[in-house]
Amino acid sequence: MRLDKYLKTSRLIKRRTVAADACSASRVLLNGKEAKPAKEVKVGDVIEIVYGNTTLKVRVTALLETTKKADATAMYEVID
């Protein structure tokens, strides 16, 4: 699954275009490296998202094409 689509589907970022812009602006790291929006995400990958002064670090636990809002948090686990 594409990184920008994963971020939108898991609801870590609200819109796919915003997710793509964040990736292009080097605010999203995949396994410690800057990632383009089209980078493939696999189960077990670590994603870091920089929101202003804070950083959110999550591990991918599932890849789902569509989810309900209540099930979106099952797609990742927050790391330290």
mmJSON file of the N, C-alpha and C atoms, coordinates in Angstrom:
{"data_MODEL":{"atom_site":{
"group_PDB":["ATOM","ATOM","ATOM","ATOM","ATOM","ATOM","ATOM","ATOM","ATOM","ATOM","ATOM","ATOM","ATOM","ATOM","ATOM","ATOM","ATOM","ATOM","ATOM","ATOM","ATOM","ATOM","ATOM","ATOM","ATOM","ATOM","ATOM","ATOM","ATOM","ATOM","ATOM","ATOM","ATOM","ATOM","ATOM","ATOM","ATOM","ATOM","ATOM","ATOM","ATOM","ATOM","ATOM","ATOM","ATOM","ATOM","ATOM","ATOM","ATOM","ATOM","ATOM","ATOM","ATOM","ATOM","ATOM","ATOM","ATOM","ATOM","ATOM","ATOM","ATOM","ATOM","ATOM","ATOM","ATOM","ATOM","ATOM","ATOM","ATOM","ATOM","ATOM","ATOM","ATOM","ATOM","ATOM","ATOM","ATOM","ATOM","ATOM","ATOM","ATOM","ATOM","ATOM","ATOM","ATOM","ATOM","ATOM","ATOM","ATOM","ATOM","ATOM","ATOM","ATOM","ATOM","ATOM","ATOM","ATOM","ATOM","ATOM","ATOM","ATOM","ATOM","ATOM","ATOM","ATOM","ATOM","ATOM","ATOM","ATOM","ATOM","ATOM","ATOM","ATOM","ATOM","ATOM","ATOM","ATOM","ATOM","ATOM","ATOM","ATOM","ATOM","ATOM","ATOM","ATOM","ATOM","ATOM","ATOM","ATOM","ATOM","ATOM","ATOM","ATOM","ATOM","ATOM","ATOM","ATOM","ATOM","ATOM","ATOM","ATOM","ATOM","ATOM","ATOM","ATOM","ATOM","ATOM","ATOM","ATOM","ATOM","ATOM","ATOM","ATOM","ATOM","ATOM","ATOM","ATOM","ATOM","ATOM","ATOM","ATOM","ATOM","ATOM","ATOM","ATOM","ATOM","ATOM","ATOM","ATOM","ATOM","ATOM","ATOM","ATOM","ATOM","ATOM","ATOM","ATOM","ATOM","ATOM","ATOM","ATOM","ATOM","ATOM","ATOM","ATOM","ATOM","ATOM","ATOM","ATOM","ATOM","ATOM","ATOM","ATOM","ATOM","ATOM","ATOM","ATOM","ATOM","ATOM","ATOM","ATOM","ATOM","ATOM","ATOM","ATOM","ATOM","ATOM","ATOM","ATOM","ATOM","ATOM","ATOM","ATOM","ATOM","ATOM","ATOM","ATOM","ATOM","ATOM","ATOM","ATOM","ATOM","ATOM","ATOM","ATOM","ATOM","ATOM","ATOM","ATOM","ATOM","ATOM","ATOM","ATOM","ATOM","ATOM","ATOM","ATOM","ATOM","ATOM","ATOM"],
"id":[1,2,3,4,5,6,7,8,9,10,11,12,13,14,15,16,17,18,19,20,21,22,23,24,25,26,27,28,29,30,31,32,33,34,35,36,37,38,39,40,41,42,43,44,45,46,47,48,49,50,51,52,53,54,55,56,57,58,59,60,61,62,63,64,65,66,67,68,69,70,71,72,73,74,75,76,77,78,79,80,81,82,83,84,85,86,87,88,89,90,91,92,93,94,95,96,97,98,99,100,101,102,103,104,105,106,107,108,109,110,111,112,113,114,115,116,117,118,119,120,121,122,123,124,125,126,127,128,129,130,131,132,133,134,135,136,137,138,139,140,141,142,143,144,145,146,147,148,149,150,151,152,153,154,155,156,157,158,159,160,161,162,163,164,165,166,167,168,169,170,171,172,173,174,175,176,177,178,179,180,181,182,183,184,185,186,187,188,189,190,191,192,193,194,195,196,197,198,199,200,201,202,203,204,205,206,207,208,209,210,211,212,213,214,215,216,217,218,219,220,221,222,223,224,225,226,227,228,229,230,231,232,233,234,235,236,237,238,239,240],
"type_symbol":["N","C","C","N","C","C","N","C","C","N","C","C","N","C","C","N","C","C","N","C","C","N","C","C","N","C","C","N","C","C","N","C","C","N","C","C","N","C","C","N","C","C","N","C","C","N","C","C","N","C","C","N","C","C","N","C","C","N","C","C","N","C","C","N","C","C","N","C","C","N","C","C","N","C","C","N","C","C","N","C","C","N","C","C","N","C","C","N","C","C","N","C","C","N","C","C","N","C","C","N","C","C","N","C","C","N","C","C","N","C","C","N","C","C","N","C","C","N","C","C","N","C","C","N","C","C","N","C","C","N","C","C","N","C","C","N","C","C","N","C","C","N","C","C","N","C","C","N","C","C","N","C","C","N","C","C","N","C","C","N","C","C","N","C","C","N","C","C","N","C","C","N","C","C","N","C","C","N","C","C","N","C","C","N","C","C","N","C","C","N","C","C","N","C","C","N","C","C","N","C","C","N","C","C","N","C","C","N","C","C","N","C","C","N","C","C","N","C","C","N","C","C","N","C","C","N","C","C","N","C","C","N","C","C","N","C","C","N","C","C"],
"label_atom_id":["N","CA","C","N","CA","C","N","CA","C","N","CA","C","N","CA","C","N","CA","C","N","CA","C","N","CA","C","N","CA","C","N","CA","C","N","CA","C","N","CA","C","N","CA","C","N","CA","C","N","CA","C","N","CA","C","N","CA","C","N","CA","C","N","CA","C","N","CA","C","N","CA","C","N","CA","C","N","CA","C","N","CA","C","N","CA","C","N","CA","C","N","CA","C","N","CA","C","N","CA","C","N","CA","C","N","CA","C","N","CA","C","N","CA","C","N","CA","C","N","CA","C","N","CA","C","N","CA","C","N","CA","C","N","CA","C","N","CA","C","N","CA","C","N","CA","C","N","CA","C","N","CA","C","N","CA","C","N","CA","C","N","CA","C","N","CA","C","N","CA","C","N","CA","C","N","CA","C","N","CA","C","N","CA","C","N","CA","C","N","CA","C","N","CA","C","N","CA","C","N","CA","C","N","CA","C","N","CA","C","N","CA","C","N","CA","C","N","CA","C","N","CA","C","N","CA","C","N","CA","C","N","CA","C","N","CA","C","N","CA","C","N","CA","C","N","CA","C","N","CA","C","N","CA","C","N","CA","C","N","CA","C","N","CA","C","N","CA","C","N","CA","C","N","CA","C","N","CA","C"],
"label_alt_id":[null,null,null,null,null,null,null,null,null,null,null,null,null,null,null,null,null,null,null,null,null,null,null,null,null,null,null,null,null,null,null,null,null,null,null,null,null,null,null,null,null,null,null,null,null,null,null,null,null,null,null,null,null,null,null,null,null,null,null,null,null,null,null,null,null,null,null,null,null,null,null,null,null,null,null,null,null,null,null,null,null,null,null,null,null,null,null,null,null,null,null,null,null,null,null,null,null,null,null,null,null,null,null,null,null,null,null,null,null,null,null,null,null,null,null,null,null,null,null,null,null,null,null,null,null,null,null,null,null,null,null,null,null,null,null,null,null,null,null,null,null,null,null,null,null,null,null,null,null,null,null,null,null,null,null,null,null,null,null,null,null,null,null,null,null,null,null,null,null,null,null,null,null,null,null,null,null,null,null,null,null,null,null,null,null,null,null,null,null,null,null,null,null,null,null,null,null,null,null,null,null,null,null,null,null,null,null,null,null,null,null,null,null,null,null,null,null,null,null,null,null,null,null,null,null,null,null,null,null,null,null,null,null,null,null,null,null,null,null,null],
"label_comp_id":["MET","MET","MET","ARG","ARG","ARG","LEU","LEU","LEU","ASP","ASP","ASP","LYS","LYS","LYS","TYR","TYR","TYR","LEU","LEU","LEU","LYS","LYS","LYS","THR","THR","THR","SER","SER","SER","ARG","ARG","ARG","LEU","LEU","LEU","ILE","ILE","ILE","LYS","LYS","LYS","ARG","ARG","ARG","ARG","ARG","ARG","THR","THR","THR","VAL","VAL","VAL","ALA","ALA","ALA","ALA","ALA","ALA","ASP","ASP","ASP","ALA","ALA","ALA","CYS","CYS","CYS","SER","SER","SER","ALA","ALA","ALA","SER","SER","SER","ARG","ARG","ARG","VAL","VAL","VAL","LEU","LEU","LEU","LEU","LEU","LEU","ASN","ASN","ASN","GLY","GLY","GLY","LYS","LYS","LYS","GLU","GLU","GLU","ALA","ALA","ALA","LYS","LYS","LYS","PRO","PRO","PRO","ALA","ALA","ALA","LYS","LYS","LYS","GLU","GLU","GLU","VAL","VAL","VAL","LYS","LYS","LYS","VAL","VAL","VAL","GLY","GLY","GLY","ASP","ASP","ASP","VAL","VAL","VAL","ILE","ILE","ILE","GLU","GLU","GLU","ILE","ILE","ILE","VAL","VAL","VAL","TYR","TYR","TYR","GLY","GLY","GLY","ASN","ASN","ASN","THR","THR","THR","THR","THR","THR","LEU","LEU","LEU","LYS","LYS","LYS","VAL","VAL","VAL","ARG","ARG","ARG","VAL","VAL","VAL","THR","THR","THR","ALA","ALA","ALA","LEU","LEU","LEU","LEU","LEU","LEU","GLU","GLU","GLU","THR","THR","THR","THR","THR","THR","LYS","LYS","LYS","LYS","LYS","LYS","ALA","ALA","ALA","ASP","ASP","ASP","ALA","ALA","ALA","THR","THR","THR","ALA","ALA","ALA","MET","MET","MET","TYR","TYR","TYR","GLU","GLU","GLU","VAL","VAL","VAL","ILE","ILE","ILE","ASP","ASP","ASP"],
"label_asym_id":["A","A","A","A","A","A","A","A","A","A","A","A","A","A","A","A","A","A","A","A","A","A","A","A","A","A","A","A","A","A","A","A","A","A","A","A","A","A","A","A","A","A","A","A","A","A","A","A","A","A","A","A","A","A","A","A","A","A","A","A","A","A","A","A","A","A","A","A","A","A","A","A","A","A","A","A","A","A","A","A","A","A","A","A","A","A","A","A","A","A","A","A","A","A","A","A","A","A","A","A","A","A","A","A","A","A","A","A","A","A","A","A","A","A","A","A","A","A","A","A","A","A","A","A","A","A","A","A","A","A","A","A","A","A","A","A","A","A","A","A","A","A","A","A","A","A","A","A","A","A","A","A","A","A","A","A","A","A","A","A","A","A","A","A","A","A","A","A","A","A","A","A","A","A","A","A","A","A","A","A","A","A","A","A","A","A","A","A","A","A","A","A","A","A","A","A","A","A","A","A","A","A","A","A","A","A","A","A","A","A","A","A","A","A","A","A","A","A","A","A","A","A","A","A","A","A","A","A","A","A","A","A","A","A","A","A","A","A","A","A"],
"label_entity_id":["1","1","1","1","1","1","1","1","1","1","1","1","1","1","1","1","1","1","1","1","1","1","1","1","1","1","1","1","1","1","1","1","1","1","1","1","1","1","1","1","1","1","1","1","1","1","1","1","1","1","1","1","1","1","1","1","1","1","1","1","1","1","1","1","1","1","1","1","1","1","1","1","1","1","1","1","1","1","1","1","1","1","1","1","1","1","1","1","1","1","1","1","1","1","1","1","1","1","1","1","1","1","1","1","1","1","1","1","1","1","1","1","1","1","1","1","1","1","1","1","1","1","1","1","1","1","1","1","1","1","1","1","1","1","1","1","1","1","1","1","1","1","1","1","1","1","1","1","1","1","1","1","1","1","1","1","1","1","1","1","1","1","1","1","1","1","1","1","1","1","1","1","1","1","1","1","1","1","1","1","1","1","1","1","1","1","1","1","1","1","1","1","1","1","1","1","1","1","1","1","1","1","1","1","1","1","1","1","1","1","1","1","1","1","1","1","1","1","1","1","1","1","1","1","1","1","1","1","1","1","1","1","1","1","1","1","1","1","1","1"],
"label_seq_id":[1,1,1,2,2,2,3,3,3,4,4,4,5,5,5,6,6,6,7,7,7,8,8,8,9,9,9,10,10,10,11,11,11,12,12,12,13,13,13,14,14,14,15,15,15,16,16,16,17,17,17,18,18,18,19,19,19,20,20,20,21,21,21,22,22,22,23,23,23,24,24,24,25,25,25,26,26,26,27,27,27,28,28,28,29,29,29,30,30,30,31,31,31,32,32,32,33,33,33,34,34,34,35,35,35,36,36,36,37,37,37,38,38,38,39,39,39,40,40,40,41,41,41,42,42,42,43,43,43,44,44,44,45,45,45,46,46,46,47,47,47,48,48,48,49,49,49,50,50,50,51,51,51,52,52,52,53,53,53,54,54,54,55,55,55,56,56,56,57,57,57,58,58,58,59,59,59,60,60,60,61,61,61,62,62,62,63,63,63,64,64,64,65,65,65,66,66,66,67,67,67,68,68,68,69,69,69,70,70,70,71,71,71,72,72,72,73,73,73,74,74,74,75,75,75,76,76,76,77,77,77,78,78,78,79,79,79,80,80,80],
"pdbx_PDB_ins_code":[null,null,null,null,null,null,null,null,null,null,null,null,null,null,null,null,null,null,null,null,null,null,null,null,null,null,null,null,null,null,null,null,null,null,null,null,null,null,null,null,null,null,null,null,null,null,null,null,null,null,null,null,null,null,null,null,null,null,null,null,null,null,null,null,null,null,null,null,null,null,null,null,null,null,null,null,null,null,null,null,null,null,null,null,null,null,null,null,null,null,null,null,null,null,null,null,null,null,null,null,null,null,null,null,null,null,null,null,null,null,null,null,null,null,null,null,null,null,null,null,null,null,null,null,null,null,null,null,null,null,null,null,null,null,null,null,null,null,null,null,null,null,null,null,null,null,null,null,null,null,null,null,null,null,null,null,null,null,null,null,null,null,null,null,null,null,null,null,null,null,null,null,null,null,null,null,null,null,null,null,null,null,null,null,null,null,null,null,null,null,null,null,null,null,null,null,null,null,null,null,null,null,null,null,null,null,null,null,null,null,null,null,null,null,null,null,null,null,null,null,null,null,null,null,null,null,null,null,null,null,null,null,null,null,null,null,null,null,null,null],
"Cartn_x":[0.848,0.0,0.901,0.483,1.231,1.214,2.289,2.417,1.33,1.072,0.051,-1.334,-1.631,-2.927,-3.016,-1.922,-1.915,-2.17,-1.495,-1.664,-3.11,-3.759,-5.152,-6.091,-5.883,-6.764,-6.684,-5.483,-5.308,-5.704,-6.024,-6.434,-5.343,-4.082,-2.982,-2.921,-3.303,-3.442,-4.813,-5.518,-6.926,-7.193,-6.368,-6.616,-5.396,-5.625,-4.522,-3.619,-4.192,-3.359,-2.465,-2.982,-2.176,-1.066,-1.374,-0.371,0.724,0.34,1.318,2.192,1.585,2.35,3.332,2.912,3.796,4.984,4.743,5.834,6.795,6.269,7.098,7.914,7.41,8.102,9.053,9.318,10.254,9.813,8.507,8.007,7.574,7.734,7.385,8.605,8.956,10.078,9.538,10.052,9.685,10.944,10.939,12.104,13.349,13.168,14.284,14.777,14.137,14.551,13.395,13.72,12.678,11.968,10.654,9.87,8.987,8.926,8.028,6.621,5.59,4.211,3.939,4.649,4.382,5.15,5.943,6.728,5.797,6.14,5.304,5.493,4.388,4.392,4.074,4.819,4.587,4.343,3.737,3.508,4.867,4.99,6.242,7.073,6.752,7.483,7.213,8.18,8.038,7.905,6.862,6.592,6.724,7.457,7.574,6.978,6.073,5.433,5.744,6.266,6.586,5.417,4.786,3.704,4.243,4.74,5.273,6.425,6.233,7.281,7.222,6.162,6.018,6.23,6.614,6.815,5.998,5.266,4.494,5.196,5.477,6.169,5.256,4.947,4.038,4.634,4.188,4.564,3.325,3.469,2.361,2.022,0.751,0.322,-0.637,-1.257,-2.203,-2.325,-2.614,-2.866,-4.282,-5.157,-6.552,-6.887,-7.593,-7.95,-8.942,-9.893,-10.868,-11.11,-11.412,-11.719,-12.785,-13.42,-14.307,-13.47,-13.95,-13.194,-12.789,-13.676,-13.391,-12.297,-12.162,-11.178,-9.838,-9.735,-8.518,-7.315,-7.526,-6.391,-5.8,-6.498,-5.971,-4.907,-4.75,-3.783,-2.364,-2.215,-0.877,-0.823,0.4,0.611,1.588,1.302,2.159,3.393,4.552,5.812,6.306,6.781,7.452,7.434],
"Cartn_y":[-1.17,0.0,1.243,2.255,3.521,4.192,4.885,5.561,6.608,7.437,8.481,7.88,6.789,6.129,5.5,4.904,4.311,5.37,6.513,7.581,8.068,8.125,8.569,7.486,6.241,5.151,4.893,4.995,4.774,6.003,7.077,8.349,8.997,8.719,9.445,10.861,11.006,12.313,12.324,13.435,13.496,13.294,13.89,13.807,13.26,12.561,11.97,13.037,14.137,15.195,15.828,15.972,16.502,15.503,14.225,13.188,13.228,13.388,13.471,14.717,15.832,17.064,16.91,16.236,16.02,15.145,14.131,13.265,14.065,14.86,15.655,16.707,17.167,18.175,17.548,16.252,15.522,15.514,15.523,15.449,14.046,13.083,11.698,10.825,9.999,9.072,7.649,6.802,5.395,4.598,3.906,3.145,4.025,5.259,6.164,6.932,6.759,7.465,8.284,9.405,10.22,9.384,9.546,8.715,9.569,9.192,9.827,9.261,9.955,9.48,8.098,7.721,6.455,5.278,5.499,4.422,3.356,2.085,0.978,0.757,0.56,0.295,-1.176,-1.822,-3.221,-3.344,-4.451,-4.703,-4.797,-4.114,-4.101,-2.854,-2.064,-0.817,0.192,1.083,2.145,3.478,4.227,5.527,6.604,7.668,8.824,10.024,10.727,11.906,13.1,14.174,15.378,16.349,16.659,17.637,18.831,19.843,21.02,20.64,20.758,20.436,18.997,18.271,16.903,15.891,14.698,13.616,12.415,11.818,10.615,9.45,8.406,7.237,6.029,5.355,4.207,3.034,1.822,0.613,0.1,-0.232,-0.719,-2.145,-2.378,-3.712,-4.362,-3.565,-4.114,-3.166,-3.754,-2.978,-3.274,-2.302,-2.451,-1.395,-1.782,-0.842,0.215,-0.211,0.726,0.339,1.319,1.041,1.99,1.585,2.491,3.243,4.367,5.207,4.441,3.622,2.879,1.825,1.317,0.259,0.794,2.077,2.655,2.505,2.578,2.474,1.065,0.085,-1.287,-1.444,-0.438,-0.52,-0.184,0.345,0.738,0.666,0.634,0.759,1.886,2.724,3.867,3.372,3.854,3.497,4.702,4.479,5.46,6.838],
"Cartn_z":[0.0,0.0,0.0,-0.717,-0.768,0.6,0.915,2.205,2.416,1.404,1.582,1.801,1.122,1.306,2.693,3.159,4.495,5.562,5.448,6.428,6.477,5.328,5.259,5.796,5.367,5.779,7.284,7.846,9.284,10.094,9.41,10.006,10.856,10.512,11.142,10.581,9.3,8.657,7.991,8.085,7.702,6.206,5.342,3.897,3.176,2.08,1.326,0.703,0.247,-0.332,0.722,1.938,3.033,3.386,3.356,3.611,2.545,1.292,0.199,0.356,0.738,0.958,2.118,3.19,4.335,3.944,3.13,2.658,1.785,0.89,-0.011,0.744,1.885,2.688,3.708,3.572,4.452,5.914,6.164,7.537,7.923,6.987,7.257,6.98,7.971,7.829,7.865,6.976,6.944,7.247,8.374,8.837,8.939,9.408,9.645,8.437,7.283,6.065,5.524,4.88,4.255,3.197,3.112,2.207,1.309,0.054,-0.915,-0.705,-1.191,-1.003,-1.603,-2.666,-3.341,-2.755,-1.716,-1.107,-0.551,-0.779,-0.309,1.194,1.885,3.322,3.534,4.448,4.778,6.28,6.689,8.105,8.802,9.928,10.677,10.451,9.425,9.163,10.283,10.502,11.503,10.773,11.1,10.48,11.546,11.238,12.118,11.394,12.063,11.483,12.382,11.784,12.537,12.42,13.569,13.656,14.424,13.742,14.435,15.344,16.667,17.637,18.13,17.811,18.301,17.181,17.581,16.622,17.073,16.138,16.408,15.724,16.486,15.953,16.112,14.995,15.03,14.255,14.623,13.892,13.169,11.902,11.087,11.521,11.869,12.288,11.292,10.432,9.454,8.263,7.114,5.898,5.44,5.575,5.179,4.14,3.095,2.032,2.518,3.329,3.899,5.355,6.178,7.579,8.073,9.146,9.85,10.862,11.303,12.221,13.481,13.993,15.224,15.024,13.798,13.522,13.039,12.784,12.215,13.132,14.437,15.362,15.414,14.884,14.842,13.753,12.9,11.811,12.256,13.468,13.941,15.46,15.997,17.425,17.667,18.636,18.941,19.686,19.241,19.866,20.651,21.841,22.696,22.137],
"occupancy":[1.0,1.0,1.0,1.0,1.0,1.0,1.0,1.0,1.0,1.0,1.0,1.0,1.0,1.0,1.0,1.0,1.0,1.0,1.0,1.0,1.0,1.0,1.0,1.0,1.0,1.0,1.0,1.0,1.0,1.0,1.0,1.0,1.0,1.0,1.0,1.0,1.0,1.0,1.0,1.0,1.0,1.0,1.0,1.0,1.0,1.0,1.0,1.0,1.0,1.0,1.0,1.0,1.0,1.0,1.0,1.0,1.0,1.0,1.0,1.0,1.0,1.0,1.0,1.0,1.0,1.0,1.0,1.0,1.0,1.0,1.0,1.0,1.0,1.0,1.0,1.0,1.0,1.0,1.0,1.0,1.0,1.0,1.0,1.0,1.0,1.0,1.0,1.0,1.0,1.0,1.0,1.0,1.0,1.0,1.0,1.0,1.0,1.0,1.0,1.0,1.0,1.0,1.0,1.0,1.0,1.0,1.0,1.0,1.0,1.0,1.0,1.0,1.0,1.0,1.0,1.0,1.0,1.0,1.0,1.0,1.0,1.0,1.0,1.0,1.0,1.0,1.0,1.0,1.0,1.0,1.0,1.0,1.0,1.0,1.0,1.0,1.0,1.0,1.0,1.0,1.0,1.0,1.0,1.0,1.0,1.0,1.0,1.0,1.0,1.0,1.0,1.0,1.0,1.0,1.0,1.0,1.0,1.0,1.0,1.0,1.0,1.0,1.0,1.0,1.0,1.0,1.0,1.0,1.0,1.0,1.0,1.0,1.0,1.0,1.0,1.0,1.0,1.0,1.0,1.0,1.0,1.0,1.0,1.0,1.0,1.0,1.0,1.0,1.0,1.0,1.0,1.0,1.0,1.0,1.0,1.0,1.0,1.0,1.0,1.0,1.0,1.0,1.0,1.0,1.0,1.0,1.0,1.0,1.0,1.0,1.0,1.0,1.0,1.0,1.0,1.0,1.0,1.0,1.0,1.0,1.0,1.0,1.0,1.0,1.0,1.0,1.0,1.0,1.0,1.0,1.0,1.0,1.0,1.0,1.0,1.0,1.0,1.0,1.0,1.0],
"B_iso_or_equiv":[0.0,0.0,0.0,0.0,0.0,0.0,0.0,0.0,0.0,0.0,0.0,0.0,0.0,0.0,0.0,0.0,0.0,0.0,0.0,0.0,0.0,0.0,0.0,0.0,0.0,0.0,0.0,0.0,0.0,0.0,0.0,0.0,0.0,0.0,0.0,0.0,0.0,0.0,0.0,0.0,0.0,0.0,0.0,0.0,0.0,0.0,0.0,0.0,0.0,0.0,0.0,0.0,0.0,0.0,0.0,0.0,0.0,0.0,0.0,0.0,0.0,0.0,0.0,0.0,0.0,0.0,0.0,0.0,0.0,0.0,0.0,0.0,0.0,0.0,0.0,0.0,0.0,0.0,0.0,0.0,0.0,0.0,0.0,0.0,0.0,0.0,0.0,0.0,0.0,0.0,0.0,0.0,0.0,0.0,0.0,0.0,0.0,0.0,0.0,0.0,0.0,0.0,0.0,0.0,0.0,0.0,0.0,0.0,0.0,0.0,0.0,0.0,0.0,0.0,0.0,0.0,0.0,0.0,0.0,0.0,0.0,0.0,0.0,0.0,0.0,0.0,0.0,0.0,0.0,0.0,0.0,0.0,0.0,0.0,0.0,0.0,0.0,0.0,0.0,0.0,0.0,0.0,0.0,0.0,0.0,0.0,0.0,0.0,0.0,0.0,0.0,0.0,0.0,0.0,0.0,0.0,0.0,0.0,0.0,0.0,0.0,0.0,0.0,0.0,0.0,0.0,0.0,0.0,0.0,0.0,0.0,0.0,0.0,0.0,0.0,0.0,0.0,0.0,0.0,0.0,0.0,0.0,0.0,0.0,0.0,0.0,0.0,0.0,0.0,0.0,0.0,0.0,0.0,0.0,0.0,0.0,0.0,0.0,0.0,0.0,0.0,0.0,0.0,0.0,0.0,0.0,0.0,0.0,0.0,0.0,0.0,0.0,0.0,0.0,0.0,0.0,0.0,0.0,0.0,0.0,0.0,0.0,0.0,0.0,0.0,0.0,0.0,0.0,0.0,0.0,0.0,0.0,0.0,0.0,0.0,0.0,0.0,0.0,0.0,0.0],
"pdbx_formal_charge":[null,null,null,null,null,null,null,null,null,null,null,null,null,null,null,null,null,null,null,null,null,null,null,null,null,null,null,null,null,null,null,null,null,null,null,null,null,null,null,null,null,null,null,null,null,null,null,null,null,null,null,null,null,null,null,null,null,null,null,null,null,null,null,null,null,null,null,null,null,null,null,null,null,null,null,null,null,null,null,null,null,null,null,null,null,null,null,null,null,null,null,null,null,null,null,null,null,null,null,null,null,null,null,null,null,null,null,null,null,null,null,null,null,null,null,null,null,null,null,null,null,null,null,null,null,null,null,null,null,null,null,null,null,null,null,null,null,null,null,null,null,null,null,null,null,null,null,null,null,null,null,null,null,null,null,null,null,null,null,null,null,null,null,null,null,null,null,null,null,null,null,null,null,null,null,null,null,null,null,null,null,null,null,null,null,null,null,null,null,null,null,null,null,null,null,null,null,null,null,null,null,null,null,null,null,null,null,null,null,null,null,null,null,null,null,null,null,null,null,null,null,null,null,null,null,null,null,null,null,null,null,null,null,null,null,null,null,null,null,null],
"auth_seq_id":[1,1,1,2,2,2,3,3,3,4,4,4,5,5,5,6,6,6,7,7,7,8,8,8,9,9,9,10,10,10,11,11,11,12,12,12,13,13,13,14,14,14,15,15,15,16,16,16,17,17,17,18,18,18,19,19,19,20,20,20,21,21,21,22,22,22,23,23,23,24,24,24,25,25,25,26,26,26,27,27,27,28,28,28,29,29,29,30,30,30,31,31,31,32,32,32,33,33,33,34,34,34,35,35,35,36,36,36,37,37,37,38,38,38,39,39,39,40,40,40,41,41,41,42,42,42,43,43,43,44,44,44,45,45,45,46,46,46,47,47,47,48,48,48,49,49,49,50,50,50,51,51,51,52,52,52,53,53,53,54,54,54,55,55,55,56,56,56,57,57,57,58,58,58,59,59,59,60,60,60,61,61,61,62,62,62,63,63,63,64,64,64,65,65,65,66,66,66,67,67,67,68,68,68,69,69,69,70,70,70,71,71,71,72,72,72,73,73,73,74,74,74,75,75,75,76,76,76,77,77,77,78,78,78,79,79,79,80,80,80],
"auth_comp_id":["MET","MET","MET","ARG","ARG","ARG","LEU","LEU","LEU","ASP","ASP","ASP","LYS","LYS","LYS","TYR","TYR","TYR","LEU","LEU","LEU","LYS","LYS","LYS","THR","THR","THR","SER","SER","SER","ARG","ARG","ARG","LEU","LEU","LEU","ILE","ILE","ILE","LYS","LYS","LYS","ARG","ARG","ARG","ARG","ARG","ARG","THR","THR","THR","VAL","VAL","VAL","ALA","ALA","ALA","ALA","ALA","ALA","ASP","ASP","ASP","ALA","ALA","ALA","CYS","CYS","CYS","SER","SER","SER","ALA","ALA","ALA","SER","SER","SER","ARG","ARG","ARG","VAL","VAL","VAL","LEU","LEU","LEU","LEU","LEU","LEU","ASN","ASN","ASN","GLY","GLY","GLY","LYS","LYS","LYS","GLU","GLU","GLU","ALA","ALA","ALA","LYS","LYS","LYS","PRO","PRO","PRO","ALA","ALA","ALA","LYS","LYS","LYS","GLU","GLU","GLU","VAL","VAL","VAL","LYS","LYS","LYS","VAL","VAL","VAL","GLY","GLY","GLY","ASP","ASP","ASP","VAL","VAL","VAL","ILE","ILE","ILE","GLU","GLU","GLU","ILE","ILE","ILE","VAL","VAL","VAL","TYR","TYR","TYR","GLY","GLY","GLY","ASN","ASN","ASN","THR","THR","THR","THR","THR","THR","LEU","LEU","LEU","LYS","LYS","LYS","VAL","VAL","VAL","ARG","ARG","ARG","VAL","VAL","VAL","THR","THR","THR","ALA","ALA","ALA","LEU","LEU","LEU","LEU","LEU","LEU","GLU","GLU","GLU","THR","THR","THR","THR","THR","THR","LYS","LYS","LYS","LYS","LYS","LYS","ALA","ALA","ALA","ASP","ASP","ASP","ALA","ALA","ALA","THR","THR","THR","ALA","ALA","ALA","MET","MET","MET","TYR","TYR","TYR","GLU","GLU","GLU","VAL","VAL","VAL","ILE","ILE","ILE","ASP","ASP","ASP"],
"auth_asym_id":["A","A","A","A","A","A","A","A","A","A","A","A","A","A","A","A","A","A","A","A","A","A","A","A","A","A","A","A","A","A","A","A","A","A","A","A","A","A","A","A","A","A","A","A","A","A","A","A","A","A","A","A","A","A","A","A","A","A","A","A","A","A","A","A","A","A","A","A","A","A","A","A","A","A","A","A","A","A","A","A","A","A","A","A","A","A","A","A","A","A","A","A","A","A","A","A","A","A","A","A","A","A","A","A","A","A","A","A","A","A","A","A","A","A","A","A","A","A","A","A","A","A","A","A","A","A","A","A","A","A","A","A","A","A","A","A","A","A","A","A","A","A","A","A","A","A","A","A","A","A","A","A","A","A","A","A","A","A","A","A","A","A","A","A","A","A","A","A","A","A","A","A","A","A","A","A","A","A","A","A","A","A","A","A","A","A","A","A","A","A","A","A","A","A","A","A","A","A","A","A","A","A","A","A","A","A","A","A","A","A","A","A","A","A","A","A","A","A","A","A","A","A","A","A","A","A","A","A","A","A","A","A","A","A","A","A","A","A","A","A"],
"auth_atom_id":["N","CA","C","N","CA","C","N","CA","C","N","CA","C","N","CA","C","N","CA","C","N","CA","C","N","CA","C","N","CA","C","N","CA","C","N","CA","C","N","CA","C","N","CA","C","N","CA","C","N","CA","C","N","CA","C","N","CA","C","N","CA","C","N","CA","C","N","CA","C","N","CA","C","N","CA","C","N","CA","C","N","CA","C","N","CA","C","N","CA","C","N","CA","C","N","CA","C","N","CA","C","N","CA","C","N","CA","C","N","CA","C","N","CA","C","N","CA","C","N","CA","C","N","CA","C","N","CA","C","N","CA","C","N","CA","C","N","CA","C","N","CA","C","N","CA","C","N","CA","C","N","CA","C","N","CA","C","N","CA","C","N","CA","C","N","CA","C","N","CA","C","N","CA","C","N","CA","C","N","CA","C","N","CA","C","N","CA","C","N","CA","C","N","CA","C","N","CA","C","N","CA","C","N","CA","C","N","CA","C","N","CA","C","N","CA","C","N","CA","C","N","CA","C","N","CA","C","N","CA","C","N","CA","C","N","CA","C","N","CA","C","N","CA","C","N","CA","C","N","CA","C","N","CA","C","N","CA","C","N","CA","C","N","CA","C","N","CA","C","N","CA","C","N","CA","C","N","CA","C"],
"pdbx_PDB_model_num":[1,1,1,1,1,1,1,1,1,1,1,1,1,1,1,1,1,1,1,1,1,1,1,1,1,1,1,1,1,1,1,1,1,1,1,1,1,1,1,1,1,1,1,1,1,1,1,1,1,1,1,1,1,1,1,1,1,1,1,1,1,1,1,1,1,1,1,1,1,1,1,1,1,1,1,1,1,1,1,1,1,1,1,1,1,1,1,1,1,1,1,1,1,1,1,1,1,1,1,1,1,1,1,1,1,1,1,1,1,1,1,1,1,1,1,1,1,1,1,1,1,1,1,1,1,1,1,1,1,1,1,1,1,1,1,1,1,1,1,1,1,1,1,1,1,1,1,1,1,1,1,1,1,1,1,1,1,1,1,1,1,1,1,1,1,1,1,1,1,1,1,1,1,1,1,1,1,1,1,1,1,1,1,1,1,1,1,1,1,1,1,1,1,1,1,1,1,1,1,1,1,1,1,1,1,1,1,1,1,1,1,1,1,1,1,1,1,1,1,1,1,1,1,1,1,1,1,1,1,1,1,1,1,1,1,1,1,1,1,1]
}}}
